[in-house]
């Protein structure tokens, strides 16, 4: 049977939780980058489609 100190020592040296946190932080940073890129590109694409729509309405 493990003593309390052995359990604490095992817990402190266990790195699986640290790895999971690192992966979560990386995923969060990637998500933020994707959201920023889609927001910037989405605004530009909306302007392009508005311009095309305006020009198509002007054609008789």
mmCIF file of the N, C-alpha and C atoms, coordinates in Angstrom:
data_MODEL
# 
_entry.id   MODEL 
# 
loop_
_atom_site.group_PDB 
_atom_site.id 
_atom_site.type_symbol 
_atom_site.label_atom_id 
_atom_site.label_alt_id 
_atom_site.label_comp_id 
_atom_site.label_asym_id 
_atom_site.label_entity_id 
_atom_site.label_seq_id 
_atom_site.pdbx_PDB_ins_code 
_atom_site.Cartn_x 
_atom_site.Cartn_y 
_atom_site.Cartn_z 
_atom_site.occupancy 
_atom_site.B_iso_or_equiv 
_atom_site.pdbx_formal_charge 
_atom_site.auth_seq_id 
_atom_site.auth_comp_id 
_atom_site.auth_asym_id 
_atom_site.auth_atom_id 
_atom_site.pdbx_PDB_model_num 
ATOM 1   N N  . UNK A 1 1  ? 0.839   -1.176 0.000   1.00 0.00 ? 1  UNK A N  1 
ATOM 2   C CA . UNK A 1 1  ? 0.000   0.000  0.000   1.00 0.00 ? 1  UNK A CA 1 
ATOM 3   C C  . UNK A 1 1  ? 0.886   1.242  0.000   1.00 0.00 ? 1  UNK A C  1 
ATOM 4   N N  . UNK A 1 2  ? 0.514   2.204  -0.799  1.00 0.00 ? 2  UNK A N  1 
ATOM 5   C CA . UNK A 1 2  ? 1.299   3.430  -0.893  1.00 0.00 ? 2  UNK A CA 1 
ATOM 6   C C  . UNK A 1 2  ? 1.040   4.334  0.311   1.00 0.00 ? 2  UNK A C  1 
ATOM 7   N N  . UNK A 1 3  ? 2.103   4.948  0.774   1.00 0.00 ? 3  UNK A N  1 
ATOM 8   C CA . UNK A 1 3  ? 1.932   5.913  1.859   1.00 0.00 ? 3  UNK A CA 1 
ATOM 9   C C  . UNK A 1 3  ? 1.508   7.248  1.264   1.00 0.00 ? 3  UNK A C  1 
ATOM 10  N N  . UNK A 1 4  ? 1.097   8.146  2.119   1.00 0.00 ? 4  UNK A N  1 
ATOM 11  C CA . UNK A 1 4  ? 0.649   9.471  1.671   1.00 0.00 ? 4  UNK A CA 1 
ATOM 12  C C  . UNK A 1 4  ? 1.765   10.196 0.933   1.00 0.00 ? 4  UNK A C  1 
ATOM 13  N N  . UNK A 1 5  ? 3.002   10.124 1.440   1.00 0.00 ? 5  UNK A N  1 
ATOM 14  C CA . UNK A 1 5  ? 4.135   10.805 0.805   1.00 0.00 ? 5  UNK A CA 1 
ATOM 15  C C  . UNK A 1 5  ? 4.442   10.202 -0.561  1.00 0.00 ? 5  UNK A C  1 
ATOM 16  N N  . UNK A 1 6  ? 4.286   8.897  -0.711  1.00 0.00 ? 6  UNK A N  1 
ATOM 17  C CA . UNK A 1 6  ? 4.515   8.275  -2.011  1.00 0.00 ? 6  UNK A CA 1 
ATOM 18  C C  . UNK A 1 6  ? 3.457   8.725  -3.017  1.00 0.00 ? 6  UNK A C  1 
ATOM 19  N N  . UNK A 1 7  ? 2.240   8.863  -2.565  1.00 0.00 ? 7  UNK A N  1 
ATOM 20  C CA . UNK A 1 7  ? 1.163   9.340  -3.441  1.00 0.00 ? 7  UNK A CA 1 
ATOM 21  C C  . UNK A 1 7  ? 1.440   10.772 -3.884  1.00 0.00 ? 7  UNK A C  1 
ATOM 22  N N  . UNK A 1 8  ? 1.846   11.627 -2.957  1.00 0.00 ? 8  UNK A N  1 
ATOM 23  C CA . UNK A 1 8  ? 2.156   13.026 -3.288  1.00 0.00 ? 8  UNK A CA 1 
ATOM 24  C C  . UNK A 1 8  ? 3.339   13.083 -4.251  1.00 0.00 ? 8  UNK A C  1 
ATOM 25  N N  . UNK A 1 9  ? 4.376   12.300 -4.005  1.00 0.00 ? 9  UNK A N  1 
ATOM 26  C CA . UNK A 1 9  ? 5.554   12.286 -4.867  1.00 0.00 ? 9  UNK A CA 1 
ATOM 27  C C  . UNK A 1 9  ? 5.170   11.821 -6.274  1.00 0.00 ? 9  UNK A C  1 
ATOM 28  N N  . UNK A 1 10 ? 4.367   10.784 -6.360  1.00 0.00 ? 10 UNK A N  1 
ATOM 29  C CA . UNK A 1 10 ? 3.916   10.286 -7.656  1.00 0.00 ? 10 UNK A CA 1 
ATOM 30  C C  . UNK A 1 10 ? 3.108   11.357 -8.390  1.00 0.00 ? 10 UNK A C  1 
ATOM 31  N N  . UNK A 1 11 ? 2.264   12.051 -7.658  1.00 0.00 ? 11 UNK A N  1 
ATOM 32  C CA . UNK A 1 11 ? 1.453   13.107 -8.260  1.00 0.00 ? 11 UNK A CA 1 
ATOM 33  C C  . UNK A 1 11 ? 2.328   14.246 -8.791  1.00 0.00 ? 11 UNK A C  1 
ATOM 34  N N  . UNK A 1 12 ? 3.331   14.645 -8.033  1.00 0.00 ? 12 UNK A N  1 
ATOM 35  C CA . UNK A 1 12 ? 4.187   15.758 -8.439  1.00 0.00 ? 12 UNK A CA 1 
ATOM 36  C C  . UNK A 1 12 ? 5.052   15.427 -9.645  1.00 0.00 ? 12 UNK A C  1 
ATOM 37  N N  . UNK A 1 13 ? 5.447   14.160 -9.787  1.00 0.00 ? 13 UNK A N  1 
ATOM 38  C CA . UNK A 1 13 ? 6.294   13.773 -10.911 1.00 0.00 ? 13 UNK A CA 1 
ATOM 39  C C  . UNK A 1 13 ? 5.503   13.334 -12.137 1.00 0.00 ? 13 UNK A C  1 
ATOM 40  N N  . UNK A 1 14 ? 4.217   13.245 -12.021 1.00 0.00 ? 14 UNK A N  1 
ATOM 41  C CA . UNK A 1 14 ? 3.374   12.846 -13.149 1.00 0.00 ? 14 UNK A CA 1 
ATOM 42  C C  . UNK A 1 14 ? 3.250   14.024 -14.107 1.00 0.00 ? 14 UNK A C  1 
ATOM 43  N N  . UNK A 1 15 ? 3.619   13.826 -15.360 1.00 0.00 ? 15 UNK A N  1 
ATOM 44  C CA . UNK A 1 15 ? 3.612   14.917 -16.333 1.00 0.00 ? 15 UNK A CA 1 
ATOM 45  C C  . UNK A 1 15 ? 2.494   14.802 -17.350 1.00 0.00 ? 15 UNK A C  1 
ATOM 46  N N  . UNK A 1 16 ? 1.595   13.855 -17.212 1.00 0.00 ? 16 UNK A N  1 
ATOM 47  C CA . UNK A 1 16 ? 0.513   13.704 -18.189 1.00 0.00 ? 16 UNK A CA 1 
ATOM 48  C C  . UNK A 1 16 ? -0.414  14.907 -18.183 1.00 0.00 ? 16 UNK A C  1 
ATOM 49  N N  . UNK A 1 17 ? -0.711  15.452 -17.035 1.00 0.00 ? 17 UNK A N  1 
ATOM 50  C CA . UNK A 1 17 ? -1.580  16.623 -16.950 1.00 0.00 ? 17 UNK A CA 1 
ATOM 51  C C  . UNK A 1 17 ? -0.949  17.842 -17.587 1.00 0.00 ? 17 UNK A C  1 
ATOM 52  N N  . UNK A 1 18 ? 0.358   17.996 -17.423 1.00 0.00 ? 18 UNK A N  1 
ATOM 53  C CA . UNK A 1 18 ? 1.073   19.123 -18.021 1.00 0.00 ? 18 UNK A CA 1 
ATOM 54  C C  . UNK A 1 18 ? 1.001   19.036 -19.537 1.00 0.00 ? 18 UNK A C  1 
ATOM 55  N N  . UNK A 1 19 ? 1.172   17.846 -20.078 1.00 0.00 ? 19 UNK A N  1 
ATOM 56  C CA . UNK A 1 19 ? 1.101   17.670 -21.522 1.00 0.00 ? 19 UNK A CA 1 
ATOM 57  C C  . UNK A 1 19 ? -0.291  18.008 -22.043 1.00 0.00 ? 19 UNK A C  1 
ATOM 58  N N  . UNK A 1 20 ? -1.311  17.609 -21.339 1.00 0.00 ? 20 UNK A N  1 
ATOM 59  C CA . UNK A 1 20 ? -2.679  17.907 -21.758 1.00 0.00 ? 20 UNK A CA 1 
ATOM 60  C C  . UNK A 1 20 ? -2.927  19.414 -21.754 1.00 0.00 ? 20 UNK A C  1 
ATOM 61  N N  . UNK A 1 21 ? -2.407  20.103 -20.765 1.00 0.00 ? 21 UNK A N  1 
ATOM 62  C CA . UNK A 1 21 ? -2.574  21.554 -20.703 1.00 0.00 ? 21 UNK A CA 1 
ATOM 63  C C  . UNK A 1 21 ? -1.838  22.217 -21.859 1.00 0.00 ? 21 UNK A C  1 
ATOM 64  N N  . UNK A 1 22 ? -0.641  21.748 -22.173 1.00 0.00 ? 22 UNK A N  1 
ATOM 65  C CA . UNK A 1 22 ? 0.108   22.307 -23.301 1.00 0.00 ? 22 UNK A CA 1 
ATOM 66  C C  . UNK A 1 22 ? -0.656  22.120 -24.606 1.00 0.00 ? 22 UNK A C  1 
ATOM 67  N N  . UNK A 1 23 ? -1.211  20.932 -24.823 1.00 0.00 ? 23 UNK A N  1 
ATOM 68  C CA . UNK A 1 23 ? -1.987  20.694 -26.044 1.00 0.00 ? 23 UNK A CA 1 
ATOM 69  C C  . UNK A 1 23 ? -3.227  21.585 -26.081 1.00 0.00 ? 23 UNK A C  1 
ATOM 70  N N  . UNK A 1 24 ? -3.864  21.795 -24.954 1.00 0.00 ? 24 UNK A N  1 
ATOM 71  C CA . UNK A 1 24 ? -5.040  22.665 -24.905 1.00 0.00 ? 24 UNK A CA 1 
ATOM 72  C C  . UNK A 1 24 ? -4.661  24.103 -25.238 1.00 0.00 ? 24 UNK A C  1 
ATOM 73  N N  . UNK A 1 25 ? -3.534  24.577 -24.734 1.00 0.00 ? 25 UNK A N  1 
ATOM 74  C CA . UNK A 1 25 ? -3.091  25.939 -25.053 1.00 0.00 ? 25 UNK A CA 1 
ATOM 75  C C  . UNK A 1 25 ? -2.757  26.081 -26.534 1.00 0.00 ? 25 UNK A C  1 
ATOM 76  N N  . UNK A 1 26 ? -2.111  25.088 -27.109 1.00 0.00 ? 26 UNK A N  1 
ATOM 77  C CA . UNK A 1 26 ? -1.791  25.129 -28.540 1.00 0.00 ? 26 UNK A CA 1 
ATOM 78  C C  . UNK A 1 26 ? -3.075  25.151 -29.362 1.00 0.00 ? 26 UNK A C  1 
ATOM 79  N N  . UNK A 1 27 ? -4.042  24.319 -28.998 1.00 0.00 ? 27 UNK A N  1 
ATOM 80  C CA . UNK A 1 27 ? -5.322  24.291 -29.722 1.00 0.00 ? 27 UNK A CA 1 
ATOM 81  C C  . UNK A 1 27 ? -6.042  25.630 -29.602 1.00 0.00 ? 27 UNK A C  1 
ATOM 82  N N  . UNK A 1 28 ? -5.983  26.245 -28.433 1.00 0.00 ? 28 UNK A N  1 
ATOM 83  C CA . UNK A 1 28 ? -6.633  27.548 -28.247 1.00 0.00 ? 28 UNK A CA 1 
ATOM 84  C C  . UNK A 1 28 ? -5.966  28.616 -29.109 1.00 0.00 ? 28 UNK A C  1 
ATOM 85  N N  . UNK A 1 29 ? -4.644  28.611 -29.182 1.00 0.00 ? 29 UNK A N  1 
ATOM 86  C CA . UNK A 1 29 ? -3.942  29.588 -30.025 1.00 0.00 ? 29 UNK A CA 1 
ATOM 87  C C  . UNK A 1 29 ? -4.268  29.386 -31.505 1.00 0.00 ? 29 UNK A C  1 
ATOM 88  N N  . UNK A 1 30 ? -4.341  28.141 -31.934 1.00 0.00 ? 30 UNK A N  1 
ATOM 89  C CA . UNK A 1 30 ? -4.700  27.867 -33.327 1.00 0.00 ? 30 UNK A CA 1 
ATOM 90  C C  . UNK A 1 30 ? -6.122  28.342 -33.612 1.00 0.00 ? 30 UNK A C  1 
ATOM 91  N N  . UNK A 1 31 ? -7.040  28.116 -32.672 1.00 0.00 ? 31 UNK A N  1 
ATOM 92  C CA . UNK A 1 31 ? -8.417  28.558 -32.854 1.00 0.00 ? 31 UNK A CA 1 
ATOM 93  C C  . UNK A 1 31 ? -8.503  30.072 -32.958 1.00 0.00 ? 31 UNK A C  1 
ATOM 94  N N  . UNK A 1 32 ? -7.757  30.779 -32.134 1.00 0.00 ? 32 UNK A N  1 
ATOM 95  C CA . UNK A 1 32 ? -7.753  32.250 -32.191 1.00 0.00 ? 32 UNK A CA 1 
ATOM 96  C C  . UNK A 1 32 ? -7.210  32.729 -33.532 1.00 0.00 ? 32 UNK A C  1 
ATOM 97  N N  . UNK A 1 33 ? -6.147  32.096 -34.012 1.00 0.00 ? 33 UNK A N  1 
ATOM 98  C CA . UNK A 1 33 ? -5.573  32.476 -35.309 1.00 0.00 ? 33 UNK A CA 1 
ATOM 99  C C  . UNK A 1 33 ? -6.563  32.229 -36.444 1.00 0.00 ? 33 UNK A C  1 
ATOM 100 N N  . UNK A 1 34 ? -7.270  31.106 -36.407 1.00 0.00 ? 34 UNK A N  1 
ATOM 101 C CA . UNK A 1 34 ? -8.260  30.804 -37.443 1.00 0.00 ? 34 UNK A CA 1 
ATOM 102 C C  . UNK A 1 34 ? -9.404  31.815 -37.403 1.00 0.00 ? 34 UNK A C  1 
ATOM 103 N N  . UNK A 1 35 ? -9.885  32.132 -36.224 1.00 0.00 ? 35 UNK A N  1 
ATOM 104 C CA . UNK A 1 35 ? -10.978 33.104 -36.095 1.00 0.00 ? 35 UNK A CA 1 
ATOM 105 C C  . UNK A 1 35 ? -10.556 34.463 -36.624 1.00 0.00 ? 35 UNK A C  1 
ATOM 106 N N  . UNK A 1 36 ? -9.338  34.897 -36.299 1.00 0.00 ? 36 UNK A N  1 
ATOM 107 C CA . UNK A 1 36 ? -8.846  36.188 -36.789 1.00 0.00 ? 36 UNK A CA 1 
ATOM 108 C C  . UNK A 1 36 ? -8.733  36.188 -38.310 1.00 0.00 ? 36 UNK A C  1 
ATOM 109 N N  . UNK A 1 37 ? -8.206  35.115 -38.880 1.00 0.00 ? 37 UNK A N  1 
ATOM 110 C CA . UNK A 1 37 ? -8.048  35.038 -40.336 1.00 0.00 ? 37 UNK A CA 1 
ATOM 111 C C  . UNK A 1 37 ? -9.402  35.030 -41.039 1.00 0.00 ? 37 UNK A C  1 
ATOM 112 N N  . UNK A 1 38 ? -10.342 34.268 -40.516 1.00 0.00 ? 38 UNK A N  1 
ATOM 113 C CA . UNK A 1 38 ? -11.668 34.197 -41.143 1.00 0.00 ? 38 UNK A CA 1 
ATOM 114 C C  . UNK A 1 38 ? -12.376 35.551 -41.039 1.00 0.00 ? 38 UNK A C  1 
ATOM 115 N N  . UNK A 1 39 ? -12.213 36.236 -39.938 1.00 0.00 ? 39 UNK A N  1 
ATOM 116 C CA . UNK A 1 39 ? -12.832 37.551 -39.777 1.00 0.00 ? 39 UNK A CA 1 
ATOM 117 C C  . UNK A 1 39 ? -12.273 38.543 -40.789 1.00 0.00 ? 39 UNK A C  1 
ATOM 118 N N  . UNK A 1 40 ? -10.953 38.570 -40.932 1.00 0.00 ? 40 UNK A N  1 
ATOM 119 C CA . UNK A 1 40 ? -10.336 39.501 -41.881 1.00 0.00 ? 40 UNK A CA 1 
ATOM 120 C C  . UNK A 1 40 ? -10.708 39.168 -43.319 1.00 0.00 ? 40 UNK A C  1 
ATOM 121 N N  . UNK A 1 41 ? -10.621 37.906 -43.689 1.00 0.00 ? 41 UNK A N  1 
ATOM 122 C CA . UNK A 1 41 ? -10.933 37.501 -45.060 1.00 0.00 ? 41 UNK A CA 1 
ATOM 123 C C  . UNK A 1 41 ? -12.429 37.651 -45.330 1.00 0.00 ? 41 UNK A C  1 
ATOM 124 N N  . UNK A 1 42 ? -13.257 37.342 -44.337 1.00 0.00 ? 42 UNK A N  1 
ATOM 125 C CA . UNK A 1 42 ? -14.704 37.459 -44.507 1.00 0.00 ? 42 UNK A CA 1 
ATOM 126 C C  . UNK A 1 42 ? -15.141 38.871 -44.815 1.00 0.00 ? 42 UNK A C  1 
ATOM 127 N N  . UNK A 1 43 ? -14.529 39.845 -44.162 1.00 0.00 ? 43 UNK A N  1 
ATOM 128 C CA . UNK A 1 43 ? -14.861 41.250 -44.419 1.00 0.00 ? 43 UNK A CA 1 
ATOM 129 C C  . UNK A 1 43 ? -14.479 41.639 -45.841 1.00 0.00 ? 43 UNK A C  1 
ATOM 130 N N  . UNK A 1 44 ? -13.313 41.223 -46.282 1.00 0.00 ? 44 UNK A N  1 
ATOM 131 C CA . UNK A 1 44 ? -12.871 41.534 -47.642 1.00 0.00 ? 44 UNK A CA 1 
ATOM 132 C C  . UNK A 1 44 ? -13.763 40.865 -48.683 1.00 0.00 ? 44 UNK A C  1 
ATOM 133 N N  . UNK A 1 45 ? -14.132 39.624 -48.447 1.00 0.00 ? 45 UNK A N  1 
ATOM 134 C CA . UNK A 1 45 ? -14.991 38.915 -49.397 1.00 0.00 ? 45 UNK A CA 1 
ATOM 135 C C  . UNK A 1 45 ? -16.374 39.557 -49.461 1.00 0.00 ? 45 UNK A C  1 
ATOM 136 N N  . UNK A 1 46 ? -16.899 39.985 -48.348 1.00 0.00 ? 46 UNK A N  1 
ATOM 137 C CA . UNK A 1 46 ? -18.200 40.663 -48.345 1.00 0.00 ? 46 UNK A CA 1 
ATOM 138 C C  . UNK A 1 46 ? -18.135 41.945 -49.164 1.00 0.00 ? 46 UNK A C  1 
ATOM 139 N N  . UNK A 1 47 ? -17.058 42.681 -49.046 1.00 0.00 ? 47 UNK A N  1 
ATOM 140 C CA . UNK A 1 47 ? -16.900 43.911 -49.834 1.00 0.00 ? 47 UNK A CA 1 
ATOM 141 C C  . UNK A 1 47 ? -16.813 43.593 -51.325 1.00 0.00 ? 47 UNK A C  1 
ATOM 142 N N  . UNK A 1 48 ? -16.112 42.541 -51.683 1.00 0.00 ? 48 UNK A N  1 
ATOM 143 C CA . UNK A 1 48 ? -15.989 42.154 -53.098 1.00 0.00 ? 48 UNK A CA 1 
ATOM 144 C C  . UNK A 1 48 ? -17.355 41.768 -53.664 1.00 0.00 ? 48 UNK A C  1 
ATOM 145 N N  . UNK A 1 49 ? -18.129 40.964 -52.932 1.00 0.00 ? 49 UNK A N  1 
ATOM 146 C CA . UNK A 1 49 ? -19.443 40.557 -53.427 1.00 0.00 ? 49 UNK A CA 1 
ATOM 147 C C  . UNK A 1 49 ? -20.409 41.748 -53.506 1.00 0.00 ? 49 UNK A C  1 
ATOM 148 N N  . UNK A 1 50 ? -20.299 42.681 -52.585 1.00 0.00 ? 50 UNK A N  1 
ATOM 149 C CA . UNK A 1 50 ? -21.132 43.886 -52.644 1.00 0.00 ? 50 UNK A CA 1 
ATOM 150 C C  . UNK A 1 50 ? -20.783 44.694 -53.885 1.00 0.00 ? 50 UNK A C  1 
ATOM 151 N N  . UNK A 1 51 ? -19.507 44.813 -54.185 1.00 0.00 ? 51 UNK A N  1 
ATOM 152 C CA . UNK A 1 51 ? -19.065 45.541 -55.377 1.00 0.00 ? 51 UNK A CA 1 
ATOM 153 C C  . UNK A 1 51 ? -19.577 44.859 -56.640 1.00 0.00 ? 51 UNK A C  1 
ATOM 154 N N  . UNK A 1 52 ? -19.475 43.546 -56.714 1.00 0.00 ? 52 UNK A N  1 
ATOM 155 C CA . UNK A 1 52 ? -19.967 42.805 -57.887 1.00 0.00 ? 52 UNK A CA 1 
ATOM 156 C C  . UNK A 1 52 ? -21.470 42.964 -58.019 1.00 0.00 ? 52 UNK A C  1 
ATOM 157 N N  . UNK A 1 53 ? -22.196 42.892 -56.930 1.00 0.00 ? 53 UNK A N  1 
ATOM 158 C CA . UNK A 1 53 ? -23.647 43.054 -56.970 1.00 0.00 ? 53 UNK A CA 1 
ATOM 159 C C  . UNK A 1 53 ? -24.046 44.423 -57.468 1.00 0.00 ? 53 UNK A C  1 
ATOM 160 N N  . UNK A 1 54 ? -23.321 45.448 -57.006 1.00 0.00 ? 54 UNK A N  1 
ATOM 161 C CA . UNK A 1 54 ? -23.617 46.809 -57.453 1.00 0.00 ? 54 UNK A CA 1 
ATOM 162 C C  . UNK A 1 54 ? -23.376 46.960 -58.946 1.00 0.00 ? 54 UNK A C  1 
ATOM 163 N N  . UNK A 1 55 ? -22.295 46.392 -59.439 1.00 0.00 ? 55 UNK A N  1 
ATOM 164 C CA . UNK A 1 55 ? -21.988 46.488 -60.865 1.00 0.00 ? 55 UNK A CA 1 
ATOM 165 C C  . UNK A 1 55 ? -22.976 45.691 -61.709 1.00 0.00 ? 55 UNK A C  1 
ATOM 166 N N  . UNK A 1 56 ? -23.444 44.552 -61.211 1.00 0.00 ? 56 UNK A N  1 
ATOM 167 C CA . UNK A 1 56 ? -24.411 43.762 -61.961 1.00 0.00 ? 56 UNK A CA 1 
ATOM 168 C C  . UNK A 1 56 ? -25.760 44.465 -62.024 1.00 0.00 ? 56 UNK A C  1 
ATOM 169 N N  . UNK A 1 57 ? -26.135 45.199 -60.996 1.00 0.00 ? 57 UNK A N  1 
ATOM 170 C CA . UNK A 1 57 ? -27.413 45.940 -61.000 1.00 0.00 ? 57 UNK A CA 1 
ATOM 171 C C  . UNK A 1 57 ? -27.353 47.107 -61.963 1.00 0.00 ? 57 UNK A C  1 
ATOM 172 N N  . UNK A 1 58 ? -26.159 47.646 -62.209 1.00 0.00 ? 58 UNK A N  1 
ATOM 173 C CA . UNK A 1 58 ? -26.015 48.788 -63.090 1.00 0.00 ? 58 UNK A CA 1 
ATOM 174 C C  . UNK A 1 58 ? -26.057 48.392 -64.569 1.00 0.00 ? 58 UNK A C  1 
ATOM 175 N N  . UNK A 1 59 ? -25.834 47.116 -64.862 1.00 0.00 ? 59 UNK A N  1 
ATOM 176 C CA . UNK A 1 59 ? -25.847 46.637 -66.241 1.00 0.00 ? 59 UNK A CA 1 
ATOM 177 C C  . UNK A 1 59 ? -27.293 46.516 -66.707 1.00 0.00 ? 59 UNK A C  1 
ATOM 178 N N  . UNK A 1 60 ? -27.625 47.162 -67.847 1.00 0.00 ? 60 UNK A N  1 
ATOM 179 C CA . UNK A 1 60 ? -29.033 47.086 -68.325 1.00 0.00 ? 60 UNK A CA 1 
ATOM 180 C C  . UNK A 1 60 ? -29.413 45.763 -68.915 1.00 0.00 ? 60 UNK A C  1 
# 
